[in-house]
Amino acid sequence: MSDDAFDLIVIGSGPGGYVAAIRAAQLGMKTAVVEKYPTLGGTCLNVGCIPSKALLDSSEHFAFARHGIAAHGVRATVELDLPTMLARKDRVVQELTRGVEGLFRKNKVTRLTGTGRIAAPGVVQVTGADGATEAHRAARILIATGSKPARLPGIAYDDRRIVHSTHALALPAVPETMIVIGAGAIGLELGSVWARLGAKVAVLEFQDRAVPGMDRKSGALLQRALEKQGLAFRFGASARGARVEGDRVRVTVVEKDAEREETCDVLLVAVGRRPYTDGLGARELGLATDAKGRIEVDASFATSVPGIFAIGDVIAGPMLAHKAEEEGIAAVERMAGMAGHVAYACIPNVVYTWPELASVGLSEEDAAAKGIVVAIGTFPFLANGRAKAMGERDGQVKIIADAATDRVLGAHIVGPRASDLIAELATAMELGASAEDIARSVHAHPTLPEAVKEAALAVGKRAIHI
């Protein structure tokens, strides 16, 4: 066993893990992070949030150059250079993962390279790529191992024709046809990337709408916008099996109680993610888990085994990088005797298509299910001066407020830069603001945030520009 003892060992260097480690070091804890992959940053930086957004931005530029730039008086001949686009994505990832390495050095966080396994409370066994094993002692252990793509029964990934989100970030060529199973954020984002680059994309969703779990009407607006871009949606549909034959995938599709076989060049399975605790030793230690395999924790993120904590995708709640970050900070602050907390009701959720869909708090359906009487204000980007100047006419801002108190309970934005605009509303909710508070805040003109102000005015039926 190593002679060094740590105050905290974090297993996993994704957004939850590395942020927790840095905060712990700031608070004076001697901290180490175990990571089995060559680069830091976990799924988000390496094969998730960051590379997907790089491809989304690049493909948006390509689509705009082909279909939108002429309206601005710019004439151009456009052709796709996919290798350069993928190389740019890789450079963005490399720069950010190296940035995390620099933050570790700055904050004196020790990196332990290898696969981490909790051998006993207070002991983490790290196995390197060469098979060598070393045990490290720690007063506390924080599990931040994240999640992996979920599988569908009867469908095996071959990493080339039948793929999950990681593989879909690096397809060597644009497929002529792609079937995406799942109309959630991952499926829509990656499906829209390849659709913009020239693929014919069909999205199959078992439920009756796109982005299930988010505001229904906002999801319908996003669906219509994506249909204009060429995506085809089929609801009440699922895949029972798939097999590769040559350069084609034969997919067994079940739709409205009928079963038939369809073919495509690439099948993308995007049916969600599952907590990743393989080889961690959680079962052997007796860590309590729920029916979905998530580690159970209390308000301080402590597990059922003293000295072991967990955050992020391995515990209950939305599988979002920013949720994991906030939990990591709150967990180590609680360890240090501080009052760390996470305002779960104010965590935004974003689908990074174009237009984007961003949401925070309650939807109309949520409010109705809770028996809350609400007042709703909406404002279309079609009536926003900056959006019109940008050529962005799709979508709207929607604010849901308590009819009795005017307090903002939820907000849903479909439109340009919705991921940025939602921050104002998340902050407003965190501070307990009313729609009136937002409506009376001065917003610069002409800007996209004016649509937020107008939606807040519309809650009280006082919108000016519509």
N, C-alpha and C positions, 0 to 999 in steps of 0.2 A: 504493500500500500504506500502511496505517495506520502512523503513527510508533511507536505503542505496541507493545511486544513482551510477550507473556505467558509465564509459566513453564508454564502449562497452559491449553489450550482444550478444553472438553468439548462435544461435539456431542450435544445431547439433554438435556432437563431433566426427564426422568422420575425415579422414585425412585433409580435407579442414578446418573444424571447429576448431579442436584442434590445428593445426599448426597456424592458424590465431590468435587464442587466446594467444598462447605462444608468438608469435611475437608482438602482441599488448602489452602484459605485459612487454616484453623487452623494448618496446618504452615508457614505463611509464604510460600506460593506466590502469585504474582500470577495470578489465575484469571479466566477468562471462560467463559460458557456460551452456546452458540448454540441458539436455539429459534425455529422458524418460526411457531408458533401464538401467538395473542395472550396466552394464559395459560401459566404455568409448570406443571410437574407431570406432563407427559406423559400417556400413556394411562391410567395408574393413577389419578391424581387427577381427570382430566377425563372420561374415558369408560370407565373400567374398574373397578378395585377400589373406589373410594370411592362413585361414584354407584350402583353395583350393590348395595353394602352398605346404602346409604341406602334404596333401594327394598325390599331384603330386610327390613330392620327395619320399614319402614312397612307392608308387606304382611303381616308377621307380626302386627303390632298389629291390623290390620284383621281377619285371620282369627281371632285370639284374641277380639276383641270380638264377632265373630259366633258363634263356635262354642265358646269356652272360658270366657268370663267369667261366664256364668250359674252355673257350678258354684261360683263364689266368692261367690255371693249378690248379684251385681250384675246387674240387669236393665236392658237398654239396647236402643234401636232404632238400628241401624247402617246407614249408607249411605255409599257410596264417593264421594269428591270427588277424582277423578283429577288434575285440574289443580293442586289444592293439594298433592297428594302429589308430583307432578313438580316443582313450584316449590320445595318443601322440599329435594328432592334437589339442585336447582340451587344453592340457597343454601349447602348443605353444601360442595359443590364450590367455590363462589366463596370461601368463608371459608378453605378450606385452600390454594387456589392463591395467595390474597393472603398467606397465612402464609409460603409459600415466598418470595414477593417480599420480605417483611420479613426473612427469614433471609439473603437475598442482600445486602440493604442492611447488616444488622448485621455480616456477615462480609466486606463489601467485595468481593463477587463481581460482576464486570461482566457485564451481559446484552447479548448481541448478537442483535438481532431479525432473523430472516431464515432462509433455507435454507442450511445449511452444506455445503460441498463441499471435500474435501481436494485442493487444486490440486497440491500437492507436499509431501514431508515437511517439516514445520515451517511450512506455509502453509495457512490455512483461508480460503476464499473465501465470503463471506456475501452472499447476494442477497436484498434486501428485497422487500416486496410490490409496490413500484413499479418493480421491475426493476433498481434501482441496485445495483451490486456494489462491495464493498470487501474487500480482502485483509488478513488479520491474521496476524502471525508468532507462533509459539509454540515453546518448546523441546520440548514434548511435546503430543500430541493424544490425547484419549481418546474413542473412539466409544461412545456410549451411546444409540443411536437406537431401541432396542426392537424391537417386532414389530407386525405387522398381522394382522387376521383372515385365515385361509386360505380359499381358494375351492374349490368343487367343480366339476369339469368338467361343462359342460352346464347350470349354474345361474348366472344373472347377477343380481346384486343390483339391485333398483329402489329400495331405501331406504324402501319403504313397505309392500309386501306380502311381498317376498322380502328378508330382512334379515339382517345379522350383529349381533354383540353391541352395537355402538354404537347402531344404530338401535333395537334392542329396549329400550333404556333410556328411550326417549321416544315410544313408541307413543301416538297421540292418543286412542285409545279401547281398551277391553278387547276383544280379539277373541273371537268365540264359539268358534272352534276354532283351535288352533295345533299345527303339527307342528314338532318340534325334531329336527334331525339332529345326533346326537352326545350321548352320555350321560356326558360328562366334566363337570368343574366348571362351566364356563360354561353349557353347555346345561341342567344340572340347576338351577343357581341362577336363571337367568332364566326357565326353564320353570316353576319353583315360584312365582316372583313372580306371573306372569300366571295361573297356576292358582288361587292364593289369591284373586286379584281377580275370578275368575269364568270364566276361559277353560277350555275342555276341551282338555287338553294330551296329545299322544301323542309319546313319545320313541323315535326310531329309532336303533339302535346296531348298527354292522357287526359288532362283536365279540360275545361270548356273555355279557356281563355289564355292569352299570353301573360307572362309574368305573374303566375298565381301567387297570391299572398300580398300583392301590392294593390293599390287602389284600382278597382275594376275599370272605371271610366278613363282613368289616365292610361291604363294598360291598353285599352281599346284605341286611344289616340296614337300611342306608340305603334301599335300593330298596323294601323292604316298608313302611317308614315313609312314603315318598313316595307309594306306591300308596294308602295310607290317605287321603292328601290329594287323591287323584283323578288323579294322573299315571298314564298307561298306558305300559308299556315293551314294545318289540318288538325282540328281538335277532336277529342275523343279517340285518339289514335295512339298506338303503341307498337313496339317491335318485339316479337316473340323470339326471334332468332336471326342470325346472320352468318354468312360464310363467304369466303373469298374464292372466286373462280377466275384465275388469270388476272386481268386488270380491272375486274368488276367485283362489286359486292352484291350478293343476293340477300335481300332483307325480307323476312317474313313479317308483314305488317297486318295488325289487327285493327279494324276500324268499323265501328257500328256493327259488331258481332260478325263481321265478315273477315275472312283471312285470305290474303293474296300475297304473291311474291313480287317485289319491285327490285330494280337494280339501280346502282349509282356507282360513281367512281370512288367516293369517300363517304364513309358513314361515321359521323361524329356523335358519340354518346355523351350527352351533357345532362345527366339526371341527378346532379348534385354531388355532394362529397360526404365522406364518412370520417369520423375521428380516427387519427392514426396513433395507435398505441402498441403496434406490433413489436414484440421483442423488448418492450419497456420493463417488463416484470411486474406490471400493475396487478395482474390476476394473482400471481404468486404472493404478492404483498397483502392481498385482500382489500385493495382499494374498491370502495363501493362504486358501482356504475348503474346507470339507468337502462331502460329497455332498448335504447338506441346505441348503447355502448359508450355513452359519454360519462366521464368521471364526475361524480357528485362532489360538490364543494359547498362550503357555507359562505356567509357574507364576507368573510375575510379570504376566500379562495382556498381555504384549508380543506384537504381531503379527509377521509375517515382514518387515515394513518397519520399520527402526529409528526410534524416536521416536513410533511410533503404537501405541496400546493399545486394547483393547476389553473391554467387560463386558456383563453382562445377557443379554437375549434374543438378541442378535446372535452370542453364542458358545454353546458346548455347555452342556447342563445344563437343569434345569427352568426354565420361563419363569415365574418368580415374582418379585414386586417385592422381597421381602426378600432373595432370593438376589442380585439386582442391587445392592441397597444394600450388602450385605456385600462383594461383589466391588469396588464402587466405593471403599469405604474401604480394603480390602486393596491395591488397585492403587496408590492415591496414597501409601499408607504405604510400599509397596515403592519407589516413585519417590523417596521421602524417605530411603531407606536403613534403614527400619524392617522389622520382621518381620511384616508383615501376612499374614493367611491366612484361608481360609474352610474351615470343617469341613463339607464337602459331605454327609457321612454323617449329619449332625445337622440338616439343613434340614427344617423341618416343611412339610407340604402340607395345605391345608384346602379343603373344600367347604362353603361358607357357606349351605347349606340349613338347614331346621329339621326334625329335628335336624341338627346339623352332623356332618361327618366330618373328623377330623384325624388325621394320620399322620406318623410320623417313623421313619427307619431301615428295617430289613428287615421284610418281610412273611413270613408262613409260607412262601409260595411261593419267595421270595428265599432264605430260609435253606435250604430243601430243595435248591434248585438249586446252592447253594454247598457242599452236603454237611455243613452245620452241624447238629449235634444240639441241639435247643432244649427248654427248659421254658417252658410257656405258662400264664399266669394271666389269668383273666377275672373281671369282676365287673359284674353288671347294675345299671343305674340304678334298676330296679324295687325293689332292696333298699337304696337310698341314701335316708336320711331327708330330706335337703334336696330331692332330686329329687322324692320323693313329695309333699312339701309344696307344691312348685311345680306338681304335676300332670304332671310329665315322667317317663314310664315307659319310653320307647323307648330302646334302645341299651345299650352296655356299654363298659367300659374293658378293653383287651387289651394285655398286656405280654409281649414275647418276650425271653427271656434265654438266654444260652449255658448249656447243661445242665451243662457242666463247671466254668465259672468263676462263673456267676450274673450275669455282666455283662449289662446291658440292651443288646439289639441293635436293638430296635424297639418301637414302641407305636402302637396304633390305637384311636381313641376315636370312637364314634358316640353322640351324645347332646347334651344342653343345654350350651352354652358349651364345646364340645370345642376350639374354636379357642383359648380361654384356657387350658384344662387341659393342652393338649399342651406348653406352655412348660416346665412342671416336668420333663417327661420328656425334652425336648430338652436342657435344662440338665444333667439327670442323665447323659445319654449323652455330652455334651461333656466332663463331668468323669470319665467312665469309671466311673460308679456301678453298683452291683449292685442287683438287685431287693431284696435284704436291706436295703441302705442306704435305699431309699425306704420299705420296710415299717416300718423303725424310726424314721422321721422323724415327729414329732408333727404331725398335721393337725387343724385346728380342727373342732369339732363344733357344729352340723350344717352341713356344707358339701359341695359337689360334689366337691372334691378328695379327700374321704375314699374315693371310689370308686377313685381312683388308688392310694391306700394299700392298699385291700383287694385290688385286682388284683395288686399287688406281693406281698402276703401269699399270694395264691393260687398264685403261681409255685412256692412251697414247700409248697403244699397246706395253708396255715394261715389261710385267710380266716375271719374271725370271723362275719360277718353273713349268711352263706349256707351 
